[in-house]
Amino acid sequence: MTTKKQKLFSDTLLYMIGNFGSKTISFFLIPFYTRYLNTAEYGIMDFVNTTKSLILPFIYLQIIDGVYRYLLDSKYERKKQIISSSFFFVVLMIFLSLVLFYSGVIIVDPSIEYINLITAMFTMSIFNSLFRQILRGLDRLKLYSISGIITTFFIGMLNIYFIGFLNMSYNGMILATTISLSISSLVILVYGGIYKYINLKSINKKILYSLIKYSIPLLPNGISWWFMNVSDRYLISYFLNFEYLGIYAIANKFASVIYLFNTIFYQAWQTSAIDEFESENKNEYYTEIFNYLLNFQLILVLLGTISVRLFIQFLVGAEFVSAWEYTPILFLAAMFNSFSAFYGTGYLSAKNTIKAFSTTSIGALVNILVNIILIPKFGLMAASLSTLMSYLVVWIVRVYTTKNYFEIEINYKKLFSGLLLIFISSIVNYLNSTFLIIVFDAIIILIMFSINRYFISEIYKKIKLYLGNFEK
């Protein structure tokens, strides 16, 4: 394994440790949530998280992502200036936002339920995201992983305590998240030594201006991603109700397993893609890594599609069982999300964040139009299809718009054969005979392993080699 591939693989595993627990804890708590919360309560919590993902980037103007990018190629003194400038800017923006927000609350309705708890969760989410991005920029991936484990542990334990023992409903989930993020942020700040980089004297207006100039175009880009990811929640709650939203949220929880792997790989790939962006053989390198990603995603989606009906029937409460019908489409959406994100690193590497926005805005428009037109008639199935269509459109557009940066030879034969197997397995899920489902799924799995035997063998060898080096 070449050094650059070995680093990409090593970074991916470290990000997996840091993200896997915090992302999967909510997945493994699904049986707990669906038995202690009804569909409406779960829908409300999902609505709060959806709103958080929309509002937070407006508060810090997406500068947190800029911090990571600028720290990658900076010396120590410049790192201090970047971190100090961004930290105090974020503090100022949080303060101004809270003043504006509470002024509005006083005028509109001072008795809004759990408003202080929700704002505390939003605030700690911002600080935790900033500190974790700083760790990435400083290449402190081990502590990054540990902070993820800490967040995971406390979210799991506190959710069980607040909801299971104190019967606190969704407000217990908000409190658990707030406390967990606070503890994780404190650990990063102290044990990561980040406080050493924070000094009022190190604020540099020129650097701050560059950060804001780089980051602001990421704001509309992030909003476009938000529309593709979660805007359908608002339209579901508007056209349908919170009970449907609760079912759709569960379907997305299962799809989040694939998004988890996407996030893990993307975080590692960002660094590798930027490092290799100026190299002469980047096209060959990008092609090889993308086709590895394509193979992995197809296998992951296929296995998910085959097993999801059984898992949902076993794990969730009776009110949520119908969620399995929407998950195969959401699995495919997650796959095309990973493809478009892969190509999107070209814009980040070239620091052309405006181009990133122009491509995602197309997908956002597709998502909104399909949702508005079809949700009233086809319900949750339309919401799932809109997500899939928007990610697919963004990927196709980016394949062509990134040719100025790199050219990737896509293995279309592998892509279409994999999509065919996924489509067949989706149809098989609707059979009423458990025996026939098992038989057809077994055949599909054998075909999948036969088609991907070389890829699976290569991955096995890489893992074995990495573990061997790790033991030494």
WOVENJO-V933243 format. One record per helix or strand of 3 or more residues. SS is the DSSP state (H for helix, E for strand). FROM is the first residue (numbers start at 1). LEN is the number of residues. If there is no record, write none. Layout:
SS|FROM|LEN / SS|FROM|LEN
This chain:
H|3|26 / H|30|7 / H|39|22 / H|63|9 / H|76|33 / H|115|23 / H|141|25 / H|169|23 / H|194|4 / H|200|3 / H|205|35 / H|242|35 / H|282|34 / H|318|32 / H|353|26 / H|380|22 / H|412|17 / H|434|18 / H|453|19
